[in-house]
Amino acid sequence: MEQKSELKVMKAGFTIIRKDDQPSIRIKFKDNGSQNWTALEKFETKAARDRRFNQLMESAFIIEN
């Protein structure tokens, strides 16, 4: 998604999340309050991160990048 589109959906109240492995296993997010990628949670394993990611994706206002 291009930046202009990201800004529109964040202003509409959505949070954008993505998985990241470097420098640590984590989930990063952007929302209307934080328009730069920021660590949401850090994890010991990719499996734990993926389980949490799937839980977050059940929310109506969270989308994946």
Predicted model as a PDB file, atoms N, CA, C, CB and O in Angstrom, pLDDT in the B-factor column:
MODEL        1                                                                  
ATOM      1  N   MET A   1       0.851  -1.165   0.000  1.00 82.00           N  
ATOM      2  CA  MET A   1       0.000   0.000   0.000  1.00 82.00           C  
ATOM      3  C   MET A   1       0.905   1.238   0.000  1.00 82.00           C  
ATOM      4  CB  MET A   1      -0.973  -0.008   1.228  1.00 82.00           C  
ATOM      5  O   MET A   1       1.884   1.300   0.744  1.00 82.00           O  
ATOM      6  N   GLU A   2       0.576   2.196  -0.821  1.00 90.00           N  
ATOM      7  CA  GLU A   2       1.389   3.402  -0.870  1.00 90.00           C  
ATOM      8  C   GLU A   2       1.101   4.293   0.350  1.00 90.00           C  
ATOM      9  CB  GLU A   2       1.123   4.176  -2.181  1.00 90.00           C  
ATOM     10  O   GLU A   2       0.068   4.146   1.003  1.00 90.00           O  
ATOM     11  N   GLN A   3       2.008   5.200   0.642  1.00 90.00           N  
ATOM     12  CA  GLN A   3       1.925   6.029   1.844  1.00 90.00           C  
ATOM     13  C   GLN A   3       0.642   6.864   1.888  1.00 90.00           C  
ATOM     14  CB  GLN A   3       3.135   6.945   1.924  1.00 90.00           C  
ATOM     15  O   GLN A   3       0.034   6.997   2.950  1.00 90.00           O  
ATOM     16  N   LYS A   4       0.230   7.418   0.771  1.00 92.00           N  
ATOM     17  CA  LYS A   4      -0.987   8.237   0.738  1.00 92.00           C  
ATOM     18  C   LYS A   4      -2.206   7.411   1.158  1.00 92.00           C  
ATOM     19  CB  LYS A   4      -1.204   8.828  -0.676  1.00 92.00           C  
ATOM     20  O   LYS A   4      -3.064   7.893   1.897  1.00 92.00           O  
ATOM     21  N   SER A   5      -2.274   6.178   0.687  1.00 93.00           N  
ATOM     22  CA  SER A   5      -3.377   5.288   1.051  1.00 93.00           C  
ATOM     23  C   SER A   5      -3.296   4.897   2.519  1.00 93.00           C  
ATOM     24  CB  SER A   5      -3.370   4.033   0.171  1.00 93.00           C  
ATOM     25  O   SER A   5      -4.316   4.824   3.205  1.00 93.00           O  
ATOM     26  N   GLU A   6      -2.070   4.642   3.005  1.00 93.00           N  
ATOM     27  CA  GLU A   6      -1.892   4.312   4.420  1.00 93.00           C  
ATOM     28  C   GLU A   6      -2.411   5.438   5.298  1.00 93.00           C  
ATOM     29  CB  GLU A   6      -0.412   4.034   4.732  1.00 93.00           C  
ATOM     30  O   GLU A   6      -3.095   5.183   6.290  1.00 93.00           O  
ATOM     31  N   LEU A   7      -2.099   6.666   4.953  1.00 94.00           N  
ATOM     32  CA  LEU A   7      -2.559   7.810   5.742  1.00 94.00           C  
ATOM     33  C   LEU A   7      -4.082   7.880   5.780  1.00 94.00           C  
ATOM     34  CB  LEU A   7      -1.990   9.113   5.175  1.00 94.00           C  
ATOM     35  O   LEU A   7      -4.657   8.205   6.818  1.00 94.00           O  
ATOM     36  N   LYS A   8      -4.731   7.584   4.682  1.00 95.00           N  
ATOM     37  CA  LYS A   8      -6.197   7.605   4.636  1.00 95.00           C  
ATOM     38  C   LYS A   8      -6.804   6.572   5.580  1.00 95.00           C  
ATOM     39  CB  LYS A   8      -6.685   7.353   3.210  1.00 95.00           C  
ATOM     40  O   LYS A   8      -7.721   6.881   6.342  1.00 95.00           O  
ATOM     41  N   VAL A   9      -6.292   5.350   5.528  1.00 96.00           N  
ATOM     42  CA  VAL A   9      -6.892   4.316   6.377  1.00 96.00           C  
ATOM     43  C   VAL A   9      -6.557   4.545   7.854  1.00 96.00           C  
ATOM     44  CB  VAL A   9      -6.410   2.923   5.940  1.00 96.00           C  
ATOM     45  O   VAL A   9      -7.363   4.220   8.726  1.00 96.00           O  
ATOM     46  N   MET A  10      -5.382   5.099   8.140  1.00 96.00           N  
ATOM     47  CA  MET A  10      -5.049   5.393   9.533  1.00 96.00           C  
ATOM     48  C   MET A  10      -5.929   6.512  10.070  1.00 96.00           C  
ATOM     49  CB  MET A  10      -3.568   5.773   9.667  1.00 96.00           C  
ATOM     50  O   MET A  10      -6.357   6.453  11.223  1.00 96.00           O  
ATOM     51  N   LYS A  11      -6.204   7.511   9.277  1.00 95.00           N  
ATOM     52  CA  LYS A  11      -7.100   8.601   9.695  1.00 95.00           C  
ATOM     53  C   LYS A  11      -8.519   8.097   9.920  1.00 95.00           C  
ATOM     54  CB  LYS A  11      -7.108   9.720   8.646  1.00 95.00           C  
ATOM     55  O   LYS A  11      -9.270   8.668  10.710  1.00 95.00           O  
ATOM     56  N   ALA A  12      -8.881   7.026   9.225  1.00 96.00           N  
ATOM     57  CA  ALA A  12     -10.203   6.421   9.397  1.00 96.00           C  
ATOM     58  C   ALA A  12     -10.272   5.542  10.641  1.00 96.00           C  
ATOM     59  CB  ALA A  12     -10.566   5.601   8.168  1.00 96.00           C  
ATOM     60  O   ALA A  12     -11.330   4.993  10.949  1.00 96.00           O  
ATOM     61  N   GLY A  13      -9.157   5.400  11.361  1.00 96.00           N  
ATOM     62  CA  GLY A  13      -9.168   4.648  12.607  1.00 96.00           C  
ATOM     63  C   GLY A  13      -8.542   3.272  12.553  1.00 96.00           C  
ATOM     64  O   GLY A  13      -8.606   2.530  13.533  1.00 96.00           O  
ATOM     65  N   PHE A  14      -7.941   2.912  11.436  1.00 97.00           N  
ATOM     66  CA  PHE A  14      -7.323   1.605  11.310  1.00 97.00           C  
ATOM     67  C   PHE A  14      -5.873   1.632  11.800  1.00 97.00           C  
ATOM     68  CB  PHE A  14      -7.384   1.132   9.859  1.00 97.00           C  
ATOM     69  O   PHE A  14      -5.209   2.668  11.765  1.00 97.00           O  
ATOM     70  N   THR A  15      -5.407   0.489  12.250  1.00 97.00           N  
ATOM     71  CA  THR A  15      -4.010   0.270  12.604  1.00 97.00           C  
ATOM     72  C   THR A  15      -3.441  -0.725  11.606  1.00 97.00           C  
ATOM     73  CB  THR A  15      -3.855  -0.246  14.082  1.00 97.00           C  
ATOM     74  O   THR A  15      -4.079  -1.731  11.296  1.00 97.00           O  
ATOM     75  N   ILE A  16      -2.253  -0.451  11.106  1.00 97.00           N  
ATOM     76  CA  ILE A  16      -1.581  -1.330  10.151  1.00 97.00           C  
ATOM     77  C   ILE A  16      -0.479  -2.063  10.903  1.00 97.00           C  
ATOM     78  CB  ILE A  16      -1.003  -0.525   8.924  1.00 97.00           C  
ATOM     79  O   ILE A  16       0.316  -1.437  11.604  1.00 97.00           O  
ATOM     80  N   ILE A  17      -0.426  -3.388  10.761  1.00 98.00           N  
ATOM     81  CA  ILE A  17       0.617  -4.167  11.430  1.00 98.00           C  
ATOM     82  C   ILE A  17       1.404  -4.975  10.416  1.00 98.00           C  
ATOM     83  CB  ILE A  17       0.009  -5.095  12.492  1.00 98.00           C  
ATOM     84  O   ILE A  17       0.925  -5.261   9.318  1.00 98.00           O  
ATOM     85  N   ARG A  18       2.627  -5.343  10.803  1.00 97.00           N  
ATOM     86  CA  ARG A  18       3.450  -6.227   9.978  1.00 97.00           C  
ATOM     87  C   ARG A  18       4.400  -7.002  10.880  1.00 97.00           C  
ATOM     88  CB  ARG A  18       4.240  -5.422   8.904  1.00 97.00           C  
ATOM     89  O   ARG A  18       4.715  -6.577  11.992  1.00 97.00           O  
ATOM     90  N   LYS A  19       4.848  -8.144  10.376  1.00 98.00           N  
ATOM     91  CA  LYS A  19       5.821  -8.977  11.083  1.00 98.00           C  
ATOM     92  C   LYS A  19       7.221  -8.502  10.746  1.00 98.00           C  
ATOM     93  CB  LYS A  19       5.648 -10.474  10.717  1.00 98.00           C  
ATOM     94  O   LYS A  19       7.473  -8.030   9.638  1.00 98.00           O  
ATOM     95  N   ASP A  20       8.144  -8.628  11.716  1.00 97.00           N  
ATOM     96  CA  ASP A  20       9.531  -8.239  11.499  1.00 97.00           C  
ATOM     97  C   ASP A  20      10.430  -9.204  12.260  1.00 97.00           C  
ATOM     98  CB  ASP A  20       9.783  -6.768  11.948  1.00 97.00           C  
ATOM     99  O   ASP A  20      10.088  -9.648  13.356  1.00 97.00           O  
ATOM    100  N   ASP A  21      11.579  -9.526  11.677  1.00 96.00           N  
ATOM    101  CA  ASP A  21      12.512 -10.460  12.305  1.00 96.00           C  
ATOM    102  C   ASP A  21      13.825  -9.819  12.718  1.00 96.00           C  
ATOM    103  CB  ASP A  21      12.791 -11.594  11.375  1.00 96.00           C  
ATOM    104  O   ASP A  21      14.568 -10.407  13.503  1.00 96.00           O  
ATOM    105  N   GLN A  22      14.130  -8.642  12.218  1.00 92.00           N  
ATOM    106  CA  GLN A  22      15.422  -8.017  12.502  1.00 92.00           C  
ATOM    107  C   GLN A  22      15.242  -6.656  13.144  1.00 92.00           C  
ATOM    108  CB  GLN A  22      16.244  -7.885  11.225  1.00 92.00           C  
ATOM    109  O   GLN A  22      14.428  -5.888  12.630  1.00 92.00           O  
ATOM    110  N   PRO A  23      15.896  -6.297  14.175  1.00 94.00           N  
ATOM    111  CA  PRO A  23      16.941  -7.044  14.856  1.00 94.00           C  
ATOM    112  C   PRO A  23      16.402  -8.058  15.867  1.00 94.00           C  
ATOM    113  CB  PRO A  23      17.864  -6.090  15.549  1.00 94.00           C  
ATOM    114  O   PRO A  23      17.168  -8.820  16.457  1.00 94.00           O  
ATOM    115  N   SER A  24      15.076  -8.064  16.063  1.00 96.00           N  
ATOM    116  CA  SER A  24      14.477  -9.054  16.957  1.00 96.00           C  
ATOM    117  C   SER A  24      13.135  -9.469  16.363  1.00 96.00           C  
ATOM    118  CB  SER A  24      14.303  -8.485  18.415  1.00 96.00           C  
ATOM    119  O   SER A  24      12.610  -8.811  15.464  1.00 96.00           O  
ATOM    120  N   ILE A  25      12.592 -10.560  16.873  1.00 98.00           N  
ATOM    121  CA  ILE A  25      11.297 -11.051  16.403  1.00 98.00           C  
ATOM    122  C   ILE A  25      10.228 -10.175  17.042  1.00 98.00           C  
ATOM    123  CB  ILE A  25      11.083 -12.579  16.759  1.00 98.00           C  
ATOM    124  O   ILE A  25      10.133 -10.095  18.267  1.00 98.00           O  
ATOM    125  N   ARG A  26       9.423  -9.517  16.207  1.00 98.00           N  
ATOM    126  CA  ARG A  26       8.456  -8.560  16.754  1.00 98.00           C  
ATOM    127  C   ARG A  26       7.333  -8.294  15.764  1.00 98.00           C  
ATOM    128  CB  ARG A  26       9.151  -7.246  17.124  1.00 98.00           C  
ATOM    129  O   ARG A  26       7.372  -8.712  14.607  1.00 98.00           O  
ATOM    130  N   ILE A  27       6.331  -7.580  16.266  1.00 98.00           N  
ATOM    131  CA  ILE A  27       5.253  -7.045  15.447  1.00 98.00           C  
ATOM    132  C   ILE A  27       5.389  -5.532  15.495  1.00 98.00           C  
ATOM    133  CB  ILE A  27       3.830  -7.525  15.949  1.00 98.00           C  
ATOM    134  O   ILE A  27       5.530  -4.942  16.567  1.00 98.00           O  
ATOM    135  N   LYS A  28       5.344  -4.912  14.322  1.00 97.00           N  
ATOM    136  CA  LYS A  28       5.426  -3.457  14.238  1.00 97.00           C  
ATOM    137  C   LYS A  28       4.069  -2.913  13.795  1.00 97.00           C  
ATOM    138  CB  LYS A  28       6.555  -3.013  13.254  1.00 97.00           C  
ATOM    139  O   LYS A  28       3.278  -3.624  13.175  1.00 97.00           O  
ATOM    140  N   PHE A  29       3.809  -1.642  14.120  1.00 97.00           N  
ATOM    141  CA  PHE A  29       2.530  -1.047  13.755  1.00 97.00           C  
ATOM    142  C   PHE A  29       2.674   0.414  13.350  1.00 97.00           C  
ATOM    143  CB  PHE A  29       1.557  -1.167  14.906  1.00 97.00           C  
ATOM    144  O   PHE A  29       3.659   1.081  13.665  1.00 97.00           O  
ATOM    145  N   LYS A  30       1.659   0.881  12.645  1.00 96.00           N  
ATOM    146  CA  LYS A  30       1.450   2.284  12.329  1.00 96.00           C  
ATOM    147  C   LYS A  30      -0.003   2.590  12.623  1.00 96.00           C  
ATOM    148  CB  LYS A  30       1.819   2.611  10.840  1.00 96.00           C  
ATOM    149  O   LYS A  30      -0.879   1.772  12.341  1.00 96.00           O  
ATOM    150  N   ASP A  31      -0.269   3.752  13.186  1.00 95.00           N  
ATOM    151  CA  ASP A  31      -1.641   4.211  13.336  1.00 95.00           C  
ATOM    152  C   ASP A  31      -1.652   5.728  13.247  1.00 95.00           C  
ATOM    153  CB  ASP A  31      -2.258   3.723  14.679  1.00 95.00           C  
ATOM    154  O   ASP A  31      -0.617   6.339  12.980  1.00 95.00           O  
ATOM    155  N   ASN A  32      -2.786   6.332  13.463  1.00 92.00           N  
ATOM    156  CA  ASN A  32      -2.892   7.777  13.309  1.00 92.00           C  
ATOM    157  C   ASN A  32      -2.012   8.531  14.311  1.00 92.00           C  
ATOM    158  CB  ASN A  32      -4.340   8.207  13.466  1.00 92.00           C  
ATOM    159  O   ASN A  32      -1.589   9.653  14.035  1.00 92.00           O  
ATOM    160  N   GLY A  33      -1.737   7.931  15.459  1.00 90.00           N  
ATOM    161  CA  GLY A  33      -0.884   8.568  16.459  1.00 90.00           C  
ATOM    162  C   GLY A  33       0.601   8.341  16.212  1.00 90.00           C  
ATOM    163  O   GLY A  33       1.427   9.150  16.632  1.00 90.00           O  
ATOM    164  N   SER A  34       0.945   7.261  15.541  1.00 87.00           N  
ATOM    165  CA  SER A  34       2.338   6.915  15.264  1.00 87.00           C  
ATOM    166  C   SER A  34       2.456   6.512  13.800  1.00 87.00           C  
ATOM    167  CB  SER A  34       2.836   5.768  16.201  1.00 87.00           C  
ATOM    168  O   SER A  34       2.255   5.348  13.455  1.00 87.00           O  
ATOM    169  N   GLN A  35       2.779   7.469  12.944  1.00 88.00           N  
ATOM    170  CA  GLN A  35       2.779   7.210  11.513  1.00 88.00           C  
ATOM    171  C   GLN A  35       4.084   6.618  11.002  1.00 88.00           C  
ATOM    172  CB  GLN A  35       2.490   8.470  10.779  1.00 88.00           C  
ATOM    173  O   GLN A  35       4.251   6.434   9.796  1.00 88.00           O  
ATOM    174  N   ASN A  36       5.001   6.323  11.899  1.00 93.00           N  
ATOM    175  CA  ASN A  36       6.221   5.591  11.564  1.00 93.00           C  
ATOM    176  C   ASN A  36       6.100   4.197  12.159  1.00 93.00           C  
ATOM    177  CB  ASN A  36       7.505   6.329  12.094  1.00 93.00           C  
ATOM    178  O   ASN A  36       5.389   3.994  13.144  1.00 93.00           O  
ATOM    179  N   TRP A  37       6.804   3.228  11.554  1.00 95.00           N  
ATOM    180  CA  TRP A  37       6.766   1.858  12.083  1.00 95.00           C  
ATOM    181  C   TRP A  37       7.374   1.844  13.478  1.00 95.00           C  
ATOM    182  CB  TRP A  37       7.524   0.870  11.143  1.00 95.00           C  
ATOM    183  O   TRP A  37       8.503   2.292  13.683  1.00 95.00           O  
ATOM    184  N   THR A  38       6.602   1.319  14.443  1.00 95.00           N  
ATOM    185  CA  THR A  38       7.006   1.251  15.848  1.00 95.00           C  
ATOM    186  C   THR A  38       6.762  -0.170  16.346  1.00 95.00           C  
ATOM    187  CB  THR A  38       6.223   2.299  16.721  1.00 95.00           C  
ATOM    188  O   THR A  38       5.779  -0.807  15.968  1.00 95.00           O  
ATOM    189  N   ALA A  39       7.661  -0.662  17.195  1.00 96.00           N  
ATOM    190  CA  ALA A  39       7.482  -2.019  17.744  1.00 96.00           C  
ATOM    191  C   ALA A  39       6.266  -2.050  18.657  1.00 96.00           C  
ATOM    192  CB  ALA A  39       8.748  -2.479  18.519  1.00 96.00           C  
ATOM    193  O   ALA A  39       6.139  -1.230  19.566  1.00 96.00           O  
ATOM    194  N   LEU A  40       5.390  -2.988  18.413  1.00 96.00           N  
ATOM    195  CA  LEU A  40       4.210  -3.190  19.248  1.00 96.00           C  
ATOM    196  C   LEU A  40       4.519  -4.192  20.351  1.00 96.00           C  
ATOM    197  CB  LEU A  40       3.013  -3.671  18.400  1.00 96.00           C  
ATOM    198  O   LEU A  40       4.247  -3.939  21.525  1.00 96.00           O  
ATOM    199  N   GLU A  41       5.097  -5.346  19.963  1.00 97.00           N  
ATOM    200  CA  GLU A  41       5.465  -6.406  20.906  1.00 97.00           C  
ATOM    201  C   GLU A  41       6.688  -7.136  20.377  1.00 97.00           C  
ATOM    202  CB  GLU A  41       4.287  -7.399  21.128  1.00 97.00           C  
ATOM    203  O   GLU A  41       6.878  -7.252  19.167  1.00 97.00           O  
ATOM    204  N   LYS A  42       7.524  -7.630  21.300  1.00 97.00           N  
ATOM    205  CA  LYS A  42       8.675  -8.466  20.945  1.00 97.00           C  
ATOM    206  C   LYS A  42       8.423  -9.878  21.450  1.00 97.00           C  
ATOM    207  CB  LYS A  42      10.004  -7.890  21.540  1.00 97.00           C  
ATOM    208  O   LYS A  42       7.718 -10.075  22.439  1.00 97.00           O  
ATOM    209  N   PHE A  43       9.007 -10.866  20.760  1.00 98.00           N  
ATOM    210  CA  PHE A  43       8.744 -12.268  21.055  1.00 98.00           C  
ATOM    211  C   PHE A  43      10.027 -13.078  21.061  1.00 98.00           C  
ATOM    212  CB  PHE A  43       7.768 -12.849  20.047  1.00 98.00           C  
ATOM    213  O   PHE A  43      11.026 -12.694  20.453  1.00 98.00           O  
ATOM    214  N   GLU A  44       9.984 -14.203  21.756  1.00 97.00           N  
ATOM    215  CA  GLU A  44      11.117 -15.126  21.803  1.00 97.00           C  
ATOM    216  C   GLU A  44      11.184 -16.005  20.562  1.00 97.00           C  
ATOM    217  CB  GLU A  44      11.032 -15.997  23.045  1.00 97.00           C  
ATOM    218  O   GLU A  44      12.268 -16.377  20.114  1.00 97.00           O  
ATOM    219  N   THR A  45      10.005 -16.338  20.003  1.00 97.00           N  
ATOM    220  CA  THR A  45       9.967 -17.232  18.839  1.00 97.00           C  
ATOM    221  C   THR A  45       9.043 -16.669  17.756  1.00 97.00           C  
ATOM    222  CB  THR A  45       9.498 -18.648  19.257  1.00 97.00           C  
ATOM    223  O   THR A  45       8.149 -15.869  18.031  1.00 97.00           O  
ATOM    224  N   LYS A  46       9.284 -17.104  16.535  1.00 98.00           N  
ATOM    225  CA  LYS A  46       8.419 -16.697  15.431  1.00 98.00           C  
ATOM    226  C   LYS A  46       7.020 -17.289  15.590  1.00 98.00           C  
ATOM    227  CB  LYS A  46       9.028 -17.125  14.088  1.00 98.00           C  
ATOM    228  O   LYS A  46       6.033 -16.657  15.214  1.00 98.00           O  
ATOM    229  N   ALA A  47       6.931 -18.485  16.137  1.00 98.00           N  
ATOM    230  CA  ALA A  47       5.630 -19.123  16.335  1.00 98.00           C  
ATOM    231  C   ALA A  47       4.774 -18.307  17.303  1.00 98.00           C  
ATOM    232  CB  ALA A  47       5.807 -20.561  16.861  1.00 98.00           C  
ATOM    233  O   ALA A  47       3.580 -18.123  17.066  1.00 98.00           O  
ATOM    234  N   ALA A  48       5.369 -17.820  18.384  1.00 98.00           N  
ATOM    235  CA  ALA A  48       4.635 -16.988  19.347  1.00 98.00           C  
ATOM    236  C   ALA A  48       4.188 -15.687  18.682  1.00 98.00           C  
ATOM    237  CB  ALA A  48       5.512 -16.684  20.593  1.00 98.00           C  
ATOM    238  O   ALA A  48       3.066 -15.225  18.891  1.00 98.00           O  
ATOM    239  N   ARG A  49       5.080 -15.102  17.877  1.00 98.00           N  
ATOM    240  CA  ARG A  49       4.731 -13.875  17.168  1.00 98.00           C  
ATOM    241  C   ARG A  49       3.573 -14.114  16.203  1.00 98.00           C  
ATOM    242  CB  ARG A  49       5.948 -13.331  16.409  1.00 98.00           C  
ATOM    243  O   ARG A  49       2.645 -13.309  16.130  1.00 98.00           O  
ATOM    244  N   ASP A  50       3.628 -15.212  15.469  1.00 98.00           N  
ATOM    245  CA  ASP A  50       2.588 -15.506  14.489  1.00 98.00           C  
ATOM    246  C   ASP A  50       1.238 -15.756  15.149  1.00 98.00           C  
ATOM    247  CB  ASP A  50       2.983 -16.710  13.655  1.00 98.00           C  
ATOM    248  O   ASP A  50       0.207 -15.347  14.616  1.00 98.00           O  
ATOM    249  N   ARG A  51       1.230 -16.423  16.305  1.00 98.00           N  
ATOM    250  CA  ARG A  51      -0.024 -16.640  17.036  1.00 98.00           C  
ATOM    251  C   ARG A  51      -0.635 -15.302  17.450  1.00 98.00           C  
ATOM    252  CB  ARG A  51       0.216 -17.529  18.283  1.00 98.00           C  
ATOM    253  O   ARG A  51      -1.835 -15.086  17.278  1.00 98.00           O  
ATOM    254  N   ARG A  52       0.180 -14.412  17.989  1.00 98.00           N  
ATOM    255  CA  ARG A  52      -0.301 -13.092  18.420  1.00 98.00           C  
ATOM    256  C   ARG A  52      -0.758 -12.267  17.217  1.00 98.00           C  
ATOM    257  CB  ARG A  52       0.806 -12.337  19.194  1.00 98.00           C  
ATOM    258  O   ARG A  52      -1.766 -11.564  17.291  1.00 98.00           O  
ATOM    259  N   PHE A  53      -0.025 -12.351  16.125  1.00 98.00           N  
ATOM    260  CA  PHE A  53      -0.388 -11.635  14.903  1.00 98.00           C  
ATOM    261  C   PHE A  53      -1.783 -12.062  14.441  1.00 98.00           C  
ATOM    262  CB  PHE A  53       0.658 -11.894  13.787  1.00 98.00           C  
ATOM    263  O   PHE A  53      -2.612 -11.222  14.088  1.00 98.00           O  
ATOM    264  N   ASN A  54      -2.032 -13.361  14.445  1.00 98.00           N  
ATOM    265  CA  ASN A  54      -3.347 -13.873  14.040  1.00 98.00           C  
ATOM    266  C   ASN A  54      -4.449 -13.395  14.977  1.00 98.00           C  
ATOM    267  CB  ASN A  54      -3.330 -15.401  13.999  1.00 98.00           C  
ATOM    268  O   ASN A  54      -5.559 -13.110  14.529  1.00 98.00           O  
ATOM    269  N   GLN A  55      -4.154 -13.303  16.277  1.00 98.00           N  
ATOM    270  CA  GLN A  55      -5.134 -12.763  17.230  1.00 98.00           C  
ATOM    271  C   GLN A  55      -5.444 -11.308  16.904  1.00 98.00           C  
ATOM    272  CB  GLN A  55      -4.612 -12.885  18.680  1.00 98.00           C  
ATOM    273  O   GLN A  55      -6.608 -10.907  16.895  1.00 98.00           O  
ATOM    274  N   LEU A  56      -4.414 -10.520  16.639  1.00 98.00           N  
ATOM    275  CA  LEU A  56      -4.614  -9.110  16.324  1.00 98.00           C  
ATOM    276  C   LEU A  56      -5.415  -8.925  15.038  1.00 98.00           C  
ATOM    277  CB  LEU A  56      -3.272  -8.407  16.204  1.00 98.00           C  
ATOM    278  O   LEU A  56      -6.220  -8.000  14.931  1.00 98.00           O  
ATOM    279  N   MET A  57      -5.194  -9.800  14.070  1.00 98.00           N  
ATOM    280  CA  MET A  57      -5.878  -9.696  12.782  1.00 98.00           C  
ATOM    281  C   MET A  57      -7.380  -9.974  12.888  1.00 98.00           C  
ATOM    282  CB  MET A  57      -5.252 -10.656  11.790  1.00 98.00           C  
ATOM    283  O   MET A  57      -8.120  -9.694  11.945  1.00 98.00           O  
ATOM    284  N   GLU A  58      -7.835 -10.509  13.999  1.00 98.00           N  
ATOM    285  CA  GLU A  58      -9.266 -10.743  14.192  1.00 98.00           C  
ATOM    286  C   GLU A  58     -10.023  -9.439  14.453  1.00 98.00           C  
ATOM    287  CB  GLU A  58      -9.487 -11.713  15.352  1.00 98.00           C  
ATOM    288  O   GLU A  58     -11.243  -9.393  14.298  1.00 98.00           O  
ATOM    289  N   SER A  59      -9.321  -8.394  14.842  1.00 97.00           N  
ATOM    290  CA  SER A  59      -9.938  -7.098  15.082  1.00 97.00           C  
ATOM    291  C   SER A  59     -10.397  -6.473  13.764  1.00 97.00           C  
ATOM    292  CB  SER A  59      -8.959  -6.162  15.809  1.00 97.00           C  
ATOM    293  O   SER A  59      -9.716  -6.589  12.745  1.00 97.00           O  
ATOM    294  N   ALA A  60     -11.545  -5.817  13.792  1.00 97.00           N  
ATOM    295  CA  ALA A  60     -12.082  -5.192  12.598  1.00 97.00           C  
ATOM    296  C   ALA A  60     -11.276  -3.982  12.149  1.00 97.00           C  
ATOM    297  CB  ALA A  60     -13.501  -4.790  12.836  1.00 97.00           C  
ATOM    298  O   ALA A  60     -11.374  -3.582  10.989  1.00 97.00           O  
ATOM    299  N   PHE A  61     -10.482  -3.392  13.033  1.00 97.00           N  
ATOM    300  CA  PHE A  61      -9.769  -2.171  12.706  1.00 97.00           C  
ATOM    301  C   PHE A  61      -8.256  -2.362  12.608  1.00 97.00           C  
ATOM    302  CB  PHE A  61     -10.075  -1.127  13.727  1.00 97.00           C  
ATOM    303  O   PHE A  61      -7.499  -1.397  12.705  1.00 97.00           O  
ATOM    304  N   ILE A  62      -7.821  -3.596  12.418  1.00 98.00           N  
ATOM    305  CA  ILE A  62      -6.397  -3.884  12.214  1.00 98.00           C  
ATOM    306  C   ILE A  62      -6.244  -4.548  10.867  1.00 98.00           C  
ATOM    307  CB  ILE A  62      -5.819  -4.788  13.352  1.00 98.00           C  
ATOM    308  O   ILE A  62      -6.934  -5.519  10.556  1.00 98.00           O  
ATOM    309  N   ILE A  63      -5.322  -4.010  10.060  1.00 97.00           N  
ATOM    310  CA  ILE A  63      -5.054  -4.585   8.750  1.00 97.00           C  
ATOM    311  C   ILE A  63      -3.559  -4.884   8.625  1.00 97.00           C  
ATOM    312  CB  ILE A  63      -5.524  -3.628   7.620  1.00 97.00           C  
ATOM    313  O   ILE A  63      -2.729  -4.325   9.343  1.00 97.00           O  
ATOM    314  N   GLU A  64      -3.245  -5.777   7.698  1.00 97.00           N  
ATOM    315  CA  GLU A  64      -1.858  -6.197   7.490  1.00 97.00           C  
ATOM    316  C   GLU A  64      -1.237  -5.447   6.321  1.00 97.00           C  
ATOM    317  CB  GLU A  64      -1.784  -7.712   7.246  1.00 97.00           C  
ATOM    318  O   GLU A  64      -1.889  -5.178   5.312  1.00 97.00           O  
ATOM    319  N   ASN A  65       0.021  -5.121   6.479  1.00 91.00           N  
ATOM    320  CA  ASN A  65       0.760  -4.489   5.392  1.00 91.00           C  
ATOM    321  C   ASN A  65       1.463  -5.565   4.594  1.00 91.00           C  
ATOM    322  CB  ASN A  65       1.774  -3.447   5.928  1.00 91.00           C  
ATOM    323  O   ASN A  65       2.153  -5.260   3.621  1.00 91.00           O  
TER     324      ASN A  65                                                      
ENDMDL                                                                          
END                                                                             
